[in-house]
Amino acid sequence: KFKELDELYELKSPMYDKIASLYEDLGIDLNPSMLTDAFSQVESAVNTSVPSFQFTPADEYGSYQMAKRREQLLEYVLRCNKIEKLNAENERILHKLGTAFFMVRYDHTVKGFGYEGEIVITNPNPANFWSTVPEKCANSSSL
């Protein structure tokens, strides 16, 4: 089903050939703008704004400073992962295929000056989800 929806969006569906053939048989000039409905619907529904997050203490004994630090840490991770670009891509996938998600993981192979490891956010294609999940993630001994 994902492949069919993607083909509709990309104007590569066999349906378009059938429509063109039918129009030709009827002697009607085909107006290509009539075939972009899926593309137009997807693009008009894409909302690229990233929600803002606000952390508060869980109870009256909580620390507002710690809540603010968590908020700043999340903003840093989102900025490092170019969340604006990922969100726009994910919005398009959502409206094209009907489902989308972010995959958040810790990548221990990333090394920087004075640190090792990093939180990585990606937006895998739902049609290829299981091929994007490393096998060791599903292994209980790695948890």
Backbone torsions as a table, in degrees:
resi	resn	phi	psi	omega
1	LYS	NA	-40.1	179.3
2	PHE	-59.4	-39.6	-179.0
3	LYS	-63.7	-42.5	179.0
4	GLU	-62.4	-43.9	180.0
5	LEU	-65.1	-39.9	178.4
6	ASP	-64.8	-40.0	178.2
7	GLU	-64.6	-37.9	176.9
8	LEU	-61.8	-43.7	-179.8
9	TYR	-64.6	-42.0	-176.0
10	GLU	-85.5	3.0	-178.3
11	LEU	59.5	36.4	-179.9
12	LYS	-114.4	10.0	-176.6
13	SER	-72.2	141.8	174.4
14	PRO	-58.5	-23.1	178.9
15	MET	-59.2	-36.0	-178.6
16	TYR	-65.6	-37.5	176.7
17	ASP	-64.0	-39.7	178.6
18	LYS	-64.5	-41.7	179.7
19	ILE	-64.4	-44.3	-180.0
20	ALA	-61.9	-41.1	178.6
21	SER	-64.3	-43.3	179.1
22	LEU	-62.1	-45.5	178.8
23	TYR	-61.0	-41.4	179.8
24	GLU	-63.4	-43.2	178.0
25	ASP	-61.1	-34.4	-178.9
26	LEU	-85.9	-4.4	179.6
27	GLY	73.6	26.7	-179.3
28	ILE	-105.9	133.4	175.0
29	ASP	-68.8	129.8	180.0
30	LEU	-81.3	126.7	176.6
31	ASN	-96.4	107.3	-176.0
32	PRO	-56.1	-25.7	-179.5
33	SER	-64.2	-20.3	179.0
34	MET	-72.1	-19.4	-175.2
35	LEU	-92.0	0.5	-174.7
36	THR	-99.3	18.9	-177.9
37	ASP	-55.2	-48.4	-178.5
38	ALA	-61.0	-46.1	179.6
39	PHE	-60.5	-47.8	-179.0
40	SER	-62.2	-41.7	-179.8
41	GLN	-65.2	-41.7	179.8
42	VAL	-65.6	-51.8	-175.2
43	GLU	-63.9	-34.4	-180.0
44	SER	-73.6	-18.5	-179.4
45	ALA	-93.7	-10.6	-177.1
46	VAL	-69.5	125.5	176.9
47	ASN	-117.1	109.9	-173.6
48	THR	-88.8	-0.2	-179.4
49	SER	-72.9	135.2	-180.0
50	VAL	-93.2	129.9	179.2
51	PRO	-63.9	148.5	175.4
52	SER	-95.5	151.3	-176.3
53	PHE	-114.6	143.8	177.0
54	GLN	-136.8	121.9	-179.2
55	PHE	-98.2	141.5	174.3
56	THR	-131.2	157.0	177.2
57	PRO	-60.8	148.3	-178.0
58	ALA	-68.6	-28.4	179.4
59	ASP	-149.2	-176.6	-176.4
60	GLU	-68.6	-13.7	179.6
61	TYR	-92.7	-5.5	-177.3
62	GLY	-72.8	161.5	-177.4
63	SER	-99.3	124.3	176.4
64	TYR	-66.9	-31.5	178.5
65	GLN	-65.2	-41.4	178.7
66	MET	-67.4	-38.2	177.6
67	ALA	-62.9	-41.1	179.2
68	LYS	-66.4	-37.6	178.1
69	ARG	-65.1	-40.0	177.1
70	ARG	-63.5	-41.3	178.6
71	GLU	-61.7	-44.7	179.9
72	GLN	-66.5	-37.2	177.9
73	LEU	-63.9	-44.3	178.2
74	LEU	-62.3	-43.9	178.0
75	GLU	-59.5	-39.7	178.5
76	TYR	-63.8	-47.4	-179.6
77	VAL	-62.2	-42.9	179.3
78	LEU	-64.4	-42.0	180.0
79	ARG	-64.7	-44.5	179.7
80	CYS	-62.3	-29.2	-179.0
81	ASN	-95.0	9.8	178.7
82	LYS	51.2	57.5	-173.7
83	ILE	-61.5	-29.8	179.2
84	GLU	-61.7	-44.4	179.1
85	LYS	-67.0	-46.0	179.5
86	LEU	-61.5	-41.2	-178.7
87	ASN	-64.6	-42.1	178.6
88	ALA	-63.0	-42.7	177.7
89	GLU	-63.3	-42.9	-178.3
90	ASN	-67.2	-37.1	176.5
91	GLU	-60.8	-42.6	179.9
92	ARG	-64.3	-45.7	178.6
93	ILE	-60.5	-43.9	-179.5
94	LEU	-57.9	-48.8	-176.3
95	HIS	-78.2	-19.0	178.4
96	LYS	-85.1	-43.8	-174.1
97	LEU	-107.3	-11.3	177.6
98	GLY	90.9	-4.5	178.0
99	THR	-155.6	150.4	178.0
100	ALA	-162.9	159.5	178.9
101	PHE	-160.0	164.4	172.5
102	PHE	-103.6	142.4	173.4
103	MET	-107.3	120.4	179.7
104	VAL	-111.7	126.8	-178.7
105	ARG	-147.2	165.7	176.8
106	TYR	-102.0	124.2	179.9
107	ASP	-106.8	104.7	-176.3
108	HIS	-75.8	-9.6	-178.1
109	THR	-83.4	-14.0	178.9
110	VAL	-74.9	127.1	179.6
111	LYS	-125.7	137.2	177.8
112	GLY	-133.5	-176.2	179.4
113	PHE	-71.3	106.9	177.2
114	GLY	86.1	5.0	177.8
115	TYR	-147.2	161.3	177.6
116	GLU	-139.0	129.0	179.8
117	GLY	95.1	153.3	-177.3
118	GLU	-158.2	150.0	174.5
119	ILE	-82.0	126.5	-176.4
120	VAL	-118.5	132.7	177.7
121	ILE	-115.6	128.8	175.9
122	THR	-131.7	168.4	176.0
123	ASN	-128.8	81.0	-177.8
124	PRO	-65.3	151.0	176.7
125	ASN	-67.5	126.7	-178.3
126	PRO	-58.4	-29.0	179.9
127	ALA	-68.5	-24.0	-178.1
128	ASN	-116.1	23.9	-172.6
129	PHE	-53.8	-51.9	-172.8
130	TRP	-68.3	-22.2	176.8
131	SER	-80.7	-12.1	179.7
132	THR	-95.3	-12.1	-179.1
133	VAL	-89.7	117.4	177.8
134	PRO	-57.6	140.7	-175.8
135	GLU	-59.4	-35.0	-178.1
136	LYS	-67.7	-20.3	177.0
137	CYS	-66.7	-29.1	-178.3
138	ALA	-88.5	-5.0	-178.6
139	ASN	-86.4	124.6	-176.2
140	SER	-63.3	-25.7	-178.7
141	SER	-72.3	-16.6	179.1
142	SER	-90.8	-3.1	-177.9
143	LEU	-84.0	NA	NA
